[in-house]
Amino acid sequence: MADEKFFAQCARAHYEGRMKIDEFLRLTAPVLQKLAGRLVKRWPPPTFVGIEDVVQELMLACDVAFKRFDPARGTRIEDYLVYNACDKAKKWIHKQRGAVLHGNPDAHPSRHEFTFAAMQKREVEGAVALIDKCAPIMATQDADRELQDHFAQAINGAKGQDLRWAILALEAARGDLAEATDRLYEDADLRLRLRIGNRAKADRIIRRAASYLKGREVSHG
């Protein structure tokens, strides 16, 4: 009850121009964290999706909801924010867990675990790109499994959603820096979530992730 009252006070303060959006998001972060926890408990996402990712979705949705709120509808601003934020975050979780989105996705099970290993082709014919200067090498099935393990362990140790998403882009692009940059920058949702203002920033994030992967490869022998 106290959380709901505090959230309502902050929501009204921002809507009435007495509080900036950054302050609103900072003060209400604990409330959004609890909402994220409930969503994750109800619809468990893939292992690479953390609570902070869902909180970020809730924050983005709140920002959009403030701009779309119409008091003429007779809905309280706090109720409108919570409903729209949870709805958007819930749909994002469904997308990550591979649930069928048409009909009633709330009742649809996850179709797959959306991890690097799931994106990597099981059968290797030809060259696989390693992060070591992104040079393609001929790989056996054992080498492919090692590469999958390398990415899976890297995502678990990565700190920050920008690094995790960059690693995901590199894996999907098979280590090609330019293609990974395109994947990261051309996804409108990711650009907003990671606050990527231009392609140069996307390139920097990708190169930082490549260095991180290379460092892990060296440290693990």
N, C-alpha and C positions, 0 to 999 in steps of 0.2 A: 504494500500500500504506500509506504514511504517513497519507494522508487517511482511508482506511478505518479505521485504528486509532484516529486522533484522534476521528473521528465516533462510533465505538463507545464510546470512553471518555466522551465527553460525553453520549451517549444513556443510558448506564448511570448516570452521575452524576445526571442529571435524574430518571430513573425511581426511583432510590433516595433522592430527596429532597435530594441534596447540591448541586443546581444548579437555579436557577429557569429557567422556560421562556424568558424574554427573554434570559438569558445564553446558554442553549443555542443559540438561533437566531442570536445575534450571533456566537458563536464558530464555528458551523458554516456560516455564510453562504458562505464561499469554496467549501466542499464542495458546497453546494446550488447554487451558481452553476455549477459544473462539470457537475452533473447536469442542470441546466436547459439548458446548452449542448448536451449530447448529445441531449436530447429535441428541441430546436429544429432541430438538424442532421438528425435522423432524420425528423421530421415538420414541415417548415417552416410556421410559422403565417402569418397575414396580416401585412402590413407594419406595421400599427399596434400589433401585439403585440410587446413587447420582452422581452428576457431577464429583466428585473426582474419582469415580470408572472408569468412562469413560476416564478421564485424564490419569489414571494409565494404561489403555489399550493402549492409544495412545503412552505413554512413552515406554511401553514394545515393541510395534510394531516398533517404531523408532529405538530402539536398535537393533532389528532383521534386519530391513531394511538396516541399515548401513553396516551390515556384509554381506548382499546379494547384495549390489549395484554393478553393473557392468557398468562402464562408456562407455564401448564399444557399449552399446545399444543406445547411443546418447541422453539419458535422463538426465536432470539436477538432481543433488542429492536432492535438495529441493523439486522438483516436485515428485520425486520417494518416498521420505519420507512421504509427505502429502498424496499421493494417497494410499500407502500401510498402513499407520497408520489409516487413516479414514476407509479404507476397513475392516481392522481387527476389529477395534472398533465397526463398524457398524454391523458386523456379530455377535460380542459378544452381542450387544444390542438385536439383533433379537433372539438370543438364550435365553436371559433372559426373553423376553416378550412372549416366546412360539410361535413365528411365524413359519410357515412351512418353512423349510430351503431349500428345493429343488425348482427348477424353479427360480422364481424371488422373493426372500424373502422381497425385498424392498417394494413390492406391497401387501404383505400378512399381514392381520390384526393380532393383538395379540390374542392368543387363550385363555389366562388366565392371571390373576394377580398373579405373582410368589411370594407369601408371605408365611409366616409360616402357616397362616390359610388354605391356599390352599394345603399345604403339609400334614396337620393334617387330619386324617380320621374323617369324619363327624359322623359316627355312632361308638359308643364306646361299645365294648363287651369285658369285662375282665378288665385288669389292664392298667392304663396309668402311665407313669413315670413322676414324678415331679422332679424338680431340687433339692428339699430338700433331700440331700444325695442320690438322684436318687432312692429313695425307691418307688416301685410300689404301687398304691392304687386303690381301686375300685372307679370308677367315674360315675356320672350320666351325662346326656346330659348337664345339667346346669354347672356342674363342668368342662366338656370338653370345653364349650364355654368360661368359665372363664380362662382356661388354654390358649386357643387361644388368648384371649384378652391380657393375660399376655405377651405372646411372641410378639404379634403385637406392644404393647406399648414399650416393651424392645428394639425392633429393631429401633423404632423411636427415642429413647433416647440414643442409643449406639453411641459412638464417635470412629471413626476409622474403616476401612473396615475389619481389622482382627477380631475385636470384633463382627461385624455384621455377618461375615461369620461363625464364631465359634458358634454364637447363632443359626444360620441356621442349622449347623451340629448337634447341641444338640437337636434341635426340631425334625429334621428328624430321629435322633437316639433315640427319646423318652427319653432323659435324660441320656442315657448310655454313660459314659465318654469315655470308651475304643472304642466303636463303633463310637462315634463322632470324636475321634482322627483319627481313620482309614479313615473316610470320608474326613476329612480335608487334611490328609497327602497323601492319595492315588490319589487325584485329581491333576494331573500334572499342569494344568493351575493355580489352586489355590496356589500350592507350589511356582510357579514362581511369581505370583502376590503378595503374602504375604511374599515372601522371606523366606520360611520355609526350612531350610537346613537339618533338621533331624526330626525324629519322636518325640524326646524329646521336641523340640520347639513347635511342633503341640500340644503336650499334655499340655504344659504350657499355650498356648493360649486358649485351651478348658477349662482348670481349671479356668482361669481368667474369662472367659465368664460365667461359672457355678456360680462363686462367685458373679459376677455382677447380675445375675438373682436372686440368693438367696437374695442379698441385696435389690433388688427391691421388692421382695415378702415380706420381713420383713417390709420395709418402708411403704408399702401400706396396712399393716395389714393382 
